[in-house]
């Protein structure tokens, strides 16, 4: 039994955060574990409150999992502040975990900040050099690299900068691009660029897409997949989840975590190529 750990915040609405990660782990047949960083009062229309845990509480959760059950891969989501970031990085180094996926969660769908401004520097200093894969969307990549991304060339340059910061593989997601026909995710492994293209789905129900995508990568890495193959599966997993959303709530509804494994839209494989 392969085991995956998520270190992230709780979404009371169930569409993102710890809840989305554990649903994804379960669907992709790995045993899911969690270390909670914060509790959010949240639903499809926004975030009504954020209540972070003490850094020591986060560290104790990770310690409990690591010293007994073990971790084949882990991901981080909402880390919120510099203290939590340093505590998480310390535990990753203590246990020598290398299959680390960072989803640099910064802003919720409704615009609420999920990472304090002063924590960005800590994320770059302590976490990025420890990760096997980092999965920013375009706004997050702009914050982490200090550059604007307006075209494919900009995405490539941002990926190179994140690689130079220490990430061994960089995935810059295409969901925030202006192209209304397709969404293209970029993977850079330090040498080659790989592209994963899928049809863009017109829907407001995209809550938790970044969490789910990075969790799918984590699950596949836990099972021994290469980074390229893990991203390929994650791309198809999230495409199916978006294409067949769950219609609940009055705002940005959640994606459908069971669509891929149940074959609902799983035939919509992404177009992939290398440069």
C-alpha positions as CSV (number, residue, x, y, z in Angstrom):
1,X,0.0,0.0,0.0
2,X,1.5,3.3,-1.1
3,X,1.0,6.3,1.2
4,X,0.6,10.0,0.4
5,X,0.6,12.9,2.9
6,X,-1.1,16.2,2.4
7,X,0.0,19.2,4.4
8,X,-2.6,21.9,3.8
9,X,-5.6,23.8,5.1
10,X,-9.2,22.5,5.6
11,X,-12.0,23.6,3.3
12,X,-15.3,23.4,5.2
13,X,-17.1,23.3,1.8
14,X,-15.2,20.1,0.8
15,X,-14.1,21.2,-2.7
16,X,-10.5,22.2,-2.1
17,X,-7.7,21.8,0.5
18,X,-7.3,18.7,2.6
19,X,-10.7,17.4,1.6
20,X,-9.9,17.6,-2.2
21,X,-6.5,16.0,-1.6
22,X,-7.8,13.0,0.3
23,X,-10.6,12.4,-2.2
24,X,-8.0,12.4,-5.0
25,X,-5.7,10.1,-3.1
26,X,-8.5,7.7,-2.5
27,X,-9.6,7.7,-6.2
28,X,-6.0,7.0,-7.3
29,X,-5.7,4.2,-4.8
30,X,-3.1,5.5,-2.4
31,X,-3.6,5.7,1.4
32,X,-4.1,9.3,2.3
33,X,-2.8,11.1,5.4
34,X,-3.0,14.7,6.5
35,X,-1.4,17.4,8.5
36,X,-3.7,20.3,9.0
37,X,-2.2,23.8,8.8
38,X,-5.3,25.9,9.1
39,X,-9.1,25.7,9.4
40,X,-11.0,27.9,6.9
41,X,-14.7,28.8,7.0
42,X,-15.3,28.5,3.3
43,X,-17.9,27.6,0.7
44,X,-18.4,28.1,-3.0
45,X,-18.9,31.8,-2.8
46,X,-15.8,32.6,-0.8
47,X,-13.7,32.4,2.3
48,X,-15.4,33.7,5.5
49,X,-12.5,33.1,7.9
50,X,-9.0,31.6,8.2
51,X,-7.8,30.2,11.5
52,X,-4.2,29.0,11.3
53,X,-2.7,26.4,13.7
54,X,0.4,26.9,15.7
55,X,3.6,25.8,13.8
56,X,4.3,23.3,16.5
57,X,0.9,21.7,16.0
58,X,1.6,21.2,12.3
59,X,5.1,19.8,13.1
60,X,3.6,17.3,15.6
61,X,1.1,16.0,13.0
62,X,3.9,15.4,10.5
63,X,6.1,13.8,13.1
64,X,3.3,11.4,14.1
65,X,2.8,10.3,10.5
66,X,6.4,10.0,9.6
67,X,7.7,8.0,12.6
68,X,4.9,5.4,12.4
69,X,3.3,5.1,9.0
70,X,5.8,6.5,6.6
71,X,5.4,8.6,3.5
72,X,6.0,7.6,-0.2
73,X,5.1,11.1,-1.4
74,X,3.7,14.3,0.0
75,X,2.3,17.6,-1.1
76,X,1.9,20.9,0.5
77,X,-1.0,23.3,-0.1
78,X,-2.0,26.2,2.0
79,X,0.9,26.9,4.4
80,X,-0.3,30.4,5.4
81,X,2.7,31.9,7.3
82,X,6.4,31.8,7.6
83,X,6.4,29.9,10.9
84,X,4.4,27.0,9.4
85,X,6.6,27.0,6.3
86,X,9.8,26.7,8.4
87,X,8.3,23.9,10.5
88,X,7.2,21.9,7.5
89,X,10.6,22.3,5.8
90,X,12.3,21.1,8.9
91,X,10.3,17.9,9.1
92,X,10.8,17.2,5.4
93,X,14.6,17.4,5.9
94,X,14.4,15.4,9.2
95,X,12.8,12.5,7.4
96,X,14.7,12.9,4.2
97,X,11.6,12.9,2.0
98,X,12.3,13.7,-1.6
99,X,9.0,13.0,-3.3
100,X,7.7,16.5,-2.4
101,X,5.1,18.4,-4.5
102,X,4.5,22.1,-3.7
103,X,1.2,23.7,-4.7
104,X,2.0,27.3,-3.7
105,X,-1.5,28.2,-2.7
106,X,-1.7,32.0,-2.4
107,X,-5.2,33.2,-3.3
108,X,-8.6,31.6,-3.1
109,X,-11.1,31.6,-6.0
110,X,-13.0,34.5,-4.4
111,X,-9.8,36.6,-4.0
112,X,-9.0,35.9,-0.3
113,X,-5.3,35.7,0.6
114,X,-4.3,32.2,1.7
115,X,-0.6,33.0,2.1
116,X,0.7,36.0,4.0
117,X,2.9,38.4,2.0
118,X,5.9,37.9,4.2
119,X,5.6,34.2,3.8
120,X,6.4,34.2,0.1
121,X,10.1,34.8,0.9
122,X,10.0,31.9,3.3
123,X,8.4,29.6,0.7
124,X,11.1,30.4,-1.8
125,X,13.9,30.0,0.8
126,X,12.8,26.9,2.7
127,X,10.4,25.0,0.5
128,X,11.2,25.4,-3.1
129,X,14.8,23.9,-2.8
130,X,13.2,20.8,-1.2
131,X,10.6,20.0,-3.9
132,X,10.6,17.5,-6.6
133,X,7.7,19.3,-8.4
134,X,6.2,22.8,-7.9
135,X,2.8,23.5,-9.6
136,X,2.0,27.2,-9.6
137,X,-0.7,28.8,-11.7
138,X,0.4,31.8,-13.7
139,X,-0.4,34.5,-11.0
140,X,1.5,32.4,-8.4
141,X,4.4,31.9,-10.8
142,X,4.5,35.7,-11.3
143,X,4.8,36.3,-7.6
144,X,7.5,33.6,-7.1
145,X,9.6,34.8,-10.0
146,X,8.9,38.6,-10.0
147,X,8.1,38.7,-13.7
148,X,5.0,39.1,-15.8
149,X,3.8,36.1,-17.9
150,X,2.0,37.1,-21.0
151,X,2.8,34.4,-23.5
152,X,4.4,30.9,-23.9
153,X,7.9,32.4,-23.9
154,X,7.2,34.0,-20.5
155,X,6.0,30.7,-19.1
156,X,9.2,29.0,-20.2
157,X,11.3,31.8,-18.6
158,X,9.4,31.6,-15.4
159,X,9.9,27.8,-15.3
160,X,13.6,28.3,-15.7
161,X,13.7,30.8,-12.9
162,X,11.8,28.4,-10.5
163,X,14.2,25.6,-11.5
164,X,17.1,27.9,-10.7
165,X,15.5,28.5,-7.2
166,X,15.9,24.8,-6.6
167,X,12.8,23.0,-7.8
168,X,13.8,19.9,-9.7
169,X,10.7,20.0,-11.9
170,X,8.4,22.9,-12.6
171,X,4.8,22.7,-13.8
172,X,3.2,26.0,-14.7
173,X,-0.5,25.5,-15.2
174,X,-2.4,27.2,-18.1
175,X,-5.8,27.7,-16.6
176,X,-5.3,31.5,-16.3
177,X,-4.3,32.1,-19.9
178,X,-6.6,34.0,-22.3
179,X,-6.9,31.2,-24.8
180,X,-10.6,30.2,-24.8
181,X,-10.1,27.0,-26.7
182,X,-7.4,25.2,-24.8
183,X,-5.5,25.0,-21.6
184,X,-1.8,24.1,-21.8
185,X,0.3,23.1,-18.8
186,X,4.1,23.3,-19.1
187,X,6.5,20.9,-17.5
188,X,10.2,21.8,-17.3
189,X,12.7,19.3,-15.9
190,X,15.8,21.5,-16.2
191,X,16.5,20.4,-19.7
192,X,13.4,19.8,-21.8
193,X,10.0,21.5,-22.0
194,X,6.9,19.2,-22.1
195,X,3.4,20.5,-22.9
196,X,0.1,19.0,-21.9
197,X,-2.9,20.5,-23.8
198,X,-6.6,19.9,-23.2
199,X,-9.8,21.4,-24.3
200,X,-10.8,24.4,-22.2
201,X,-14.2,23.7,-20.5
202,X,-16.5,26.6,-20.1
203,X,-17.7,26.3,-16.5
204,X,-17.6,28.3,-13.2
205,X,-17.2,25.1,-11.2
206,X,-13.4,25.1,-10.8
207,X,-13.1,25.3,-7.0
208,X,-10.2,23.1,-5.9
209,X,-8.6,22.4,-9.3
210,X,-5.1,23.3,-8.2
211,X,-5.3,21.2,-5.1
212,X,-6.7,18.2,-7.0
213,X,-4.2,18.5,-9.8
214,X,-1.2,18.5,-7.4
215,X,-2.7,15.7,-5.3
216,X,-3.0,13.6,-8.4
217,X,0.7,14.1,-9.2
218,X,1.5,13.2,-5.6
219,X,-0.5,10.0,-5.7
220,X,1.2,8.9,-8.9
221,X,4.7,9.7,-7.6
222,X,3.9,7.7,-4.5
223,X,3.1,4.7,-6.8
224,X,6.5,5.1,-8.5
225,X,5.5,6.9,-11.6
226,X,8.0,9.3,-13.3
227,X,7.3,13.0,-13.0
228,X,6.2,13.1,-16.7
229,X,3.8,10.2,-16.3
230,X,2.5,11.6,-13.1
231,X,1.7,14.9,-14.7
232,X,0.1,13.2,-17.7
233,X,-2.3,11.3,-15.4
234,X,-3.0,14.4,-13.3
235,X,-3.8,16.4,-16.4
236,X,-6.4,13.8,-17.6
237,X,-7.7,13.4,-14.0
238,X,-8.4,17.1,-13.6
239,X,-9.8,17.5,-17.1
240,X,-12.4,14.8,-16.4
241,X,-13.1,16.4,-13.0
242,X,-13.7,19.8,-14.6
243,X,-15.7,18.5,-17.6
244,X,-18.2,16.8,-15.3
245,X,-18.5,19.1,-12.3
246,X,-20.7,18.8,-9.3
247,X,-23.5,21.4,-9.4
248,X,-23.7,22.5,-5.7
249,X,-23.6,25.9,-4.1
250,X,-24.1,29.4,-5.4
251,X,-20.6,30.3,-6.5
252,X,-17.6,28.4,-7.8
253,X,-18.7,24.8,-7.4
254,X,-16.3,21.8,-6.9
255,X,-14.9,19.5,-9.5
256,X,-15.9,15.9,-9.8
257,X,-13.2,13.8,-8.1
258,X,-14.7,10.4,-9.2
259,X,-15.1,11.3,-12.9
260,X,-11.7,10.0,-14.1
261,X,-11.6,6.6,-12.3
262,X,-15.2,5.9,-13.2
263,X,-14.6,6.5,-16.9
264,X,-16.7,9.7,-17.1
265,X,-14.8,11.7,-19.7
266,X,-11.6,9.8,-19.1
267,X,-11.4,9.2,-22.9
268,X,-10.6,12.9,-23.2
269,X,-6.9,12.4,-23.1
270,X,-4.6,15.4,-23.3
271,X,-2.5,16.2,-26.3
272,X,1.2,16.1,-25.2
273,X,4.5,17.1,-26.9
274,X,8.1,18.0,-26.1
275,X,10.3,20.9,-27.1
